[in-house]
Amino acid sequence: MFTLTEKGRRALSEWRTAPAEDDLPELRDPGLLRLFFGADPARLAAARRDSHTRKLEEYRARAPADPGEATRGPRLALEAGIRHEEEWVRFWSELADGRTPHGA
């Protein structure tokens, strides 16, 4: 088991309160990379949709175990994960159905 030192607690506190406007995550999705390089969306989309659907179901199954206040960090992170996967399911579903994703 690990514990934070006093110096570590101060660093964590500083990091937690620092603005994060430029800390956008990198999007690393093998399916998108394949699309970028010319993969057939029809062949790829159903498998990607199914993978994201499984992850979405996993996140949704966790939600009842954490009925805590909506402002708690872990619950907020879970909600972000759910919404993220919902969007991926929507995107890949549109491709699987032969539709162009909204806005494309």
C-alpha positions as CSV (number, residue, x, y, z in Angstrom):
1,M,0.0,0.0,0.0
2,F,1.2,3.5,-0.8
3,T,0.7,6.7,1.1
4,L,1.3,10.3,0.0
5,T,4.1,12.2,1.7
6,E,3.4,15.8,2.8
7,K,5.3,17.0,-0.3
8,G,3.1,14.7,-2.5
9,R,-0.1,16.0,-0.9
10,R,1.0,19.6,-1.7
11,A,1.8,18.6,-5.3
12,L,-1.6,16.9,-5.6
13,S,-3.4,19.9,-4.2
14,E,-1.6,22.2,-6.6
15,W,-2.3,20.0,-9.6
16,R,-6.0,19.5,-8.7
17,T,-6.6,23.3,-8.5
18,A,-4.6,24.3,-11.6
19,P,-6.6,25.3,-14.7
20,A,-6.8,22.5,-17.2
21,E,-8.0,24.3,-20.3
22,D,-5.1,23.0,-22.4
23,D,-5.0,19.5,-21.0
24,L,-7.1,17.9,-23.7
25,P,-6.6,14.1,-24.1
26,E,-5.2,12.5,-27.1
27,L,-7.8,10.5,-29.1
28,R,-6.2,7.2,-29.9
29,D,-8.8,4.9,-31.4
30,P,-7.6,2.1,-33.7
31,G,-10.9,2.2,-35.6
32,L,-10.5,5.9,-36.4
33,L,-7.0,5.4,-37.5
34,R,-8.1,2.6,-39.8
35,L,-10.9,4.9,-41.2
36,F,-8.3,7.7,-41.7
37,F,-6.2,5.4,-43.8
38,G,-9.1,4.2,-46.0
39,A,-10.7,1.2,-44.2
40,D,-14.1,0.3,-45.4
41,P,-16.5,1.8,-42.8
42,A,-19.1,-0.9,-43.4
43,R,-16.6,-3.7,-42.5
44,L,-15.3,-1.9,-39.5
45,A,-18.3,-0.1,-37.9
46,A,-20.4,-3.0,-36.5
47,A,-17.4,-4.4,-34.6
48,R,-16.4,-1.0,-33.2
49,R,-20.1,-0.3,-32.3
50,D,-20.3,-3.6,-30.4
51,S,-17.0,-2.9,-28.5
52,H,-18.2,0.5,-27.4
53,T,-21.6,-0.9,-26.5
54,R,-20.0,-3.4,-24.2
55,K,-17.9,-0.7,-22.5
56,L,-21.1,1.5,-22.2
57,E,-22.9,-1.4,-20.5
58,E,-20.0,-1.9,-18.1
59,Y,-20.0,1.8,-17.1
60,R,-23.8,1.8,-16.7
61,A,-23.6,-1.3,-14.5
62,R,-21.2,0.6,-12.2
63,A,-23.5,3.6,-11.8
64,P,-25.9,2.0,-9.2
65,A,-23.0,1.1,-7.0
66,D,-22.1,4.8,-6.7
67,P,-25.3,6.6,-6.1
68,G,-23.3,9.4,-4.4
69,E,-23.7,13.1,-4.9
70,A,-23.4,14.3,-8.5
71,T,-20.5,16.6,-7.5
72,R,-18.2,13.8,-6.4
73,G,-15.2,13.3,-8.6
74,P,-15.5,9.5,-9.1
75,R,-19.2,9.9,-10.1
76,L,-18.5,12.8,-12.4
77,A,-15.7,10.7,-14.1
78,L,-18.1,7.8,-14.5
79,E,-20.8,10.1,-16.0
80,A,-18.2,11.4,-18.5
81,G,-17.3,7.9,-19.4
82,I,-20.9,7.0,-20.0
83,R,-21.5,10.0,-22.3
84,H,-18.2,9.3,-24.1
85,E,-19.3,5.8,-24.9
86,E,-22.8,6.8,-25.8
87,E,-21.3,9.1,-28.5
88,W,-19.0,6.4,-29.8
89,V,-22.0,4.0,-30.1
90,R,-24.0,6.6,-31.9
91,F,-21.1,7.4,-34.3
92,W,-20.3,3.7,-35.2
93,S,-24.0,2.9,-35.4
94,E,-24.5,5.5,-38.0
95,L,-21.6,4.1,-40.0
96,A,-22.8,0.6,-39.6
97,D,-26.3,1.6,-40.9
98,G,-24.7,3.2,-43.9
99,R,-25.4,6.8,-42.7
100,T,-23.0,9.6,-42.6
101,P,-22.4,10.7,-39.0
102,H,-24.3,13.9,-38.2
103,G,-22.1,17.0,-39.1
104,A,-19.9,15.2,-41.5
